[in-house]
């Protein structure tokens, strides 16, 4: 519908409301289609899974590519006009646009479950056990609408991502067929392309750790994606969060260009395996100058944690 509207109506200005995955991806594609884009977000940063220090790289990238970014602005309402739509901002002037896209998040649509008398939890999500079974025996639920456990914290959460949904589907099928498969929780591993930049995250961020009262420390480093002497190297910035005393890895955030995806996947695996942060130095990762350094960025994060541990 959006593509058809662009083709048929040729809007020159668009306001995208919401600075999460969908809002940013839509804003990027509209900009690439030659439309003047304003991105409005109620929070003081884009992409809630990232801490604000890391999100600042995303803000710079969005602005550098010609999107007007308005953070900390609450949309109050809309008015139709002869020239398009007026978007009213709380306590501020209105923005005029030819088109508005709302991308302000998702909530579980669970009216069927409620009507069937199935127990629901946070935001009306369907409560399931480790076997993906609801409160009614032999009825299973999977995907964005179910309440699951956060693998890192053990707390109830909603994770609207494709990877956990697919895993849950297989687990439910196993159990329906008489097996005994268990879902051990999600850690929110995710990645987004923002023009030529890549941003990826796994586990929890500092903001969440503070809210849960966890005693944490972190390392921030900016290594090259491959050997510095090999042409075309680009810097990435990594933030690895760990628990003091135990050195349990709680989460990681990486922003850069090439090589971000493989580093976040290594760190996501380390979290799932229960590795201590300083033991990242032991990982034996593939190296050739076009792909990495003899000490991979993940190893480097481990060396810095080891330095902290050794005083």
N, C-alpha and C positions, 0 to 999 in steps of 0.2 A: 504493500500500500504506500509506503514511504517512497519507494523507487518510482512507482507510477505517478505519485503526486509531483515528484521532481521533474519527471518527463513531461507531464501534461500541463502543469501550472508554472513551471520555471521560477520557484521562489528564490529571491535574492538573499533573504535574511532568515536565519533559523535560531531559535532559542532552545537549547537542550537543557532540561532540568534533571540534575542527578549526576554525581561525579564518581559513580562506581564503574564496573566493567562495561556494562551496556552503554551507559551515558558517554563514556570516553570513546568507545569503539564507534558509536553512531556519530559523535562529533567529528572524529577523524575522517570517517567516510564522507560525511557531508562537506567537510572542508576540501577533501580531495576531489569532490564533484563540483567544486567552484562556488560553493555557497559561503556567505559571510556568517560565521557561527559564534554565538555567545553561549558559554557553558556556565550554568548557575548551580552552585552547591551550597546547601544550608550549613554544613560543617566548615571548619576552618582549614580543611584539606581535602584533596581527592583521595579515593581509594582507602577506605577505613581499615583494611588489613595491615596497612603500612603505618609506621610511626611517622609523625610530622616531619622529623629531620630527613627521612628518606623520601617522603612524598614531595618535598621541596624540589627534588630533581624532576619529578613529573610535572609540577607547576611550570617550571622553566621550559620544559620540552613542549608543553601545550601552547604556551605563549609564543615561544620561538617559531612555532609553525602557524602563527596567525590566528589562533582562536582567542577570543576575548574571554578571559577567565574571571568569574565573579564568585569568590569564596565568602563564606559567612553571610550569605544572603538568603533570606527565606522568601519563597514565592507565596504571595498572599491571595492571588486570584487572577482571572483572565477576563478580558472584555473584547467582544467582537467590534471591529471598526470598519469603515469603508476601505481602509488601506490594509487590513489584515487583523492581527491580534495584538492587543496591549497586554503585556505581562506585568502585573503589579508586584512590586517588591515591598516587603514590610519596612515601613519607615523610610522608604527611598522613592525615587522617581520610577515611572514605568518604562519598560523597554518595548519598543514596537518591533514586530516581526511578521514575516509572511507565513510562518509555520512554527509550531511548537512540538517538541518531542518530550514526553514525560518518561524518565527512566529512574524512578525514585525508589526502586527496591521491590522485593517480592514478599508475599505472605502466602502461607499454605492455603489452598482451596480445599477444605475438608468437609464440606456440607454433607457428602454421602456418608462419610465415617460417623459424623455426629448423628445423622438420622438413623444409622444402624446401631447406635448405642455404644460405639467404640470409644475408649478413653482418649482424650486429647490433652496435650500439654501446652508448652510455650507457644504463644501466637496462634493457638488453635491447631498445632501440629499433632499428628497421630503418634501416640506413644507405642513403641515397640520394644521387645526384648532383644537379646543378642542374636536370636534366631530370626529376627525381623517379623516376629509374630505379634499381632495386636493383643489387646485385652480380651478379645473373643477368640477362643481356640480355633485353629485351622483357618483363620483369616490373617493374611500377611499384608504388609505395606512397605513400600520402598520409595526412595527418591527424595525430591525436594520437599515433599509434604510430611516427612517423618522426623521425629525428634530423636537425635542420636547422642552418643557420648563423644566429647572431645578427647582424642587419644592422649594429648599432652596433659590436660588438667583433670580429666575424669568427670567434668561437669556436663550437664545437659546443654545441647546446642542445636542450631539449625545450620546445615551447610548445603547450599543450593548449587552443587557442582556435579558435572557429569561423571567424574571418576567414582566417587562414593556411590552414586545412584546405580551405576553398572555393576559394581561389586555386590551391592545389596540385592540386586536382581538375581544374580547367580546363587547367592546364599539362600534366598527365599525359595528358588527353584530346587536346590539341593534338599532343603528341609521338607518341601511339599512331596518330594519323591522318596522320603523316608530316611534321608541323611541327617547329619547333625553338624551343619556348618555354622560358624559364629562370626559376627561382625565385631571387630575389636575397636571401632571408632574411627573418626576422621580427623585429619590435622589441617585441612584447608589448604593443601598445596595447590597453588594456582599461578598463572602466568598471563601477561597481557602484552600485546604489541602496541606501542604508541608512536606512530610514524616510524622512524628507524630505530627507536629505543625499545628495550625489553625490560619489563619489571616483573619480578617473581617473588613469591613468598611461601613459606611453609611454617606450620606451628603457630604459636601465639606471639604477639608483639609486646613491647614494654608497657603500653597502656593497659592491656588485658592483665599482664603479670602483676602490675601495681594494684589493680582493682581486686585481684584475688589474694593480695597480701604476700606474694612470693618474694623472697629475698634474691635479687638477681644482679648479675653483672653482664657486661657486653663487650664485644670487640668490634671496631669498625676499621675496615681496611680498604684500600683502593688499588688492587693489583691490576696488571695487564691481562687481557684474555689469553695471550700467548707470549712466548719468549720476546723480550724487548728488542733484541737485535734483528728479529725476523720482521719483514715489512708488514705494515697494515695492522699493527697491534692497537687495541683500544682499551681504555680503562673501564673497569666496572667498580662499583662501590658495594661492599658487602657489610651487612650487620648481622652478627650472630649473638643471640641472647642465651645465657645459661644461668643455672641456679647456683648461687654461692654454696660453698661447702660440698655439695654433691657433684657439681660440675655437669649435671644433667642438661643436655641441650633442649631448650624450650622452643626456639624458633629462629628463623633466618629470613632476611630480606636482601634481595640483590637487585641493583639497577645498573644497566649498562647497555651494551650493544650485542656483540657476538659472545657466545660461550656462557651466557647467563643461565640458559635452560639446563645444561648438564650439571652446573655447580649446585643449583637449587635441588636437583634430583638426588645428587649425592648427599646433601644435607638432610633432605627428607628421609632418605634411607637410613642415615645415621640416627635420626630421631626415632624412627620405627624400631631400630635395632637396640635402642637404649644405650648408645655409645656415650662415653664421657667426652666433653668438649676437647680436652687436651689430647685425647686419643685420635683425633682427626689427623695428627701427624703420622700415624701408622698406616693410613690408607695408601695402597699401592695403585696409583691411578695412571692411566695411559699418557705417555708423553712423547711428543715430537714438536719441534719449534713452531710449526704452523698451527698447533692445536692447544698447547699449554706451555707451562714452564716446568723445569725439573722439580721445583716445589710448586705444586698446583695451588691456585688460590684457596682451595679448601684446606690443604695442608698448612698454608700460611696462617689461616685463621686459627688452626690448632696450635701452631708455634707461639702465636701471641697469647693464647689462653695459657699455654704451658709457662710462658714467662711470668704471667700474673700469678699462677699457682706457685712458682718458685721464688716469688718476691722480687 
